[in-house]
Amino acid sequence: MNPEKIELPVWWDKGNGHCLLREGLPADHPESPYNYLKREYPGIEPELYGVFHPSIEKYKDYTREMLMSKICELESFINTYL
């Protein structure tokens, strides 16, 4: 069961007197908004609270054909390393 309310601090305190805006952190950073929620609220779906994985945001306006094209492009790229 998802909580009715969650807290997502806007700033991340690095502990050295400096704070960083969570929204500005890289997608794979453990303190990015999506990763923070996954860690602090195990089992919840951040999407239910309006927080989406940055990759989803990046591709949200792509059509099916555009997504399939991207997959093929990435598959070809990966195959060059095999």
C-alpha positions as CSV (number, residue, x, y, z in Angstrom):
1,M,0.0,0.0,0.0
2,N,1.4,3.4,-1.0
3,P,1.5,6.2,1.5
4,E,-0.9,9.1,0.9
5,K,2.0,11.6,1.2
6,I,5.7,11.3,0.7
7,E,8.5,13.8,1.2
8,L,11.0,14.6,-1.5
9,P,13.6,17.2,-0.4
10,V,14.4,19.7,-3.2
11,W,18.0,20.0,-2.0
12,W,20.6,17.4,-1.3
13,D,23.0,18.3,1.5
14,K,26.4,16.9,0.5
15,G,27.5,17.2,4.1
16,N,30.3,19.7,3.4
17,G,28.2,22.8,3.7
18,H,27.2,22.6,0.1
19,C,23.7,21.7,-1.2
20,L,22.8,20.6,-4.7
21,L,19.5,20.7,-6.4
22,R,18.2,17.1,-6.8
23,E,16.7,17.8,-10.2
24,G,20.2,18.7,-11.5
25,L,21.8,15.5,-10.5
26,P,22.5,12.8,-13.1
27,A,19.9,10.1,-13.6
28,D,22.1,7.4,-12.1
29,H,23.0,9.4,-9.0
30,P,21.7,7.8,-5.8
31,E,20.3,11.1,-4.6
32,S,18.4,12.0,-7.9
33,P,14.7,12.4,-7.2
34,Y,13.7,9.0,-8.7
35,N,16.5,7.1,-7.0
36,Y,15.9,8.9,-3.7
37,L,12.3,7.8,-3.6
38,K,13.0,4.2,-4.6
39,R,15.5,4.1,-1.7
40,E,13.6,5.9,1.0
41,Y,10.2,4.4,0.2
42,P,10.9,0.8,-0.8
43,G,8.1,-0.7,-2.8
44,I,6.4,2.5,-4.0
45,E,6.1,3.6,-7.6
46,P,7.5,7.1,-7.8
47,E,5.4,7.6,-11.0
48,L,2.2,7.6,-8.8
49,Y,3.6,10.8,-7.2
50,G,4.6,12.5,-10.4
51,V,8.3,11.5,-10.3
52,F,9.4,9.7,-13.4
53,H,12.7,8.1,-14.3
54,P,14.7,10.6,-16.5
55,S,14.9,8.1,-19.4
56,I,11.1,7.9,-19.5
57,E,10.9,11.7,-19.5
58,K,13.5,11.8,-22.4
59,Y,11.5,9.4,-24.6
60,K,7.9,10.2,-23.5
61,D,7.0,12.0,-26.7
62,Y,8.5,9.4,-29.1
63,T,6.1,7.4,-31.3
64,R,6.3,3.6,-31.4
65,E,8.2,3.9,-34.7
66,M,10.7,6.3,-33.2
67,L,11.2,4.0,-30.2
68,M,11.7,1.0,-32.5
69,S,14.2,3.0,-34.5
70,K,16.1,3.9,-31.4
71,I,16.2,0.3,-30.2
72,C,17.6,-0.8,-33.6
73,E,20.2,2.0,-33.5
74,L,21.3,1.0,-30.0
75,E,21.3,-2.7,-30.8
76,S,23.6,-2.0,-33.8
77,F,25.9,0.1,-31.6
78,I,26.1,-2.7,-29.0
79,N,26.8,-5.3,-31.7
80,T,29.9,-3.3,-32.8
81,Y,31.4,-4.2,-29.4
82,L,30.6,-8.0,-29.5
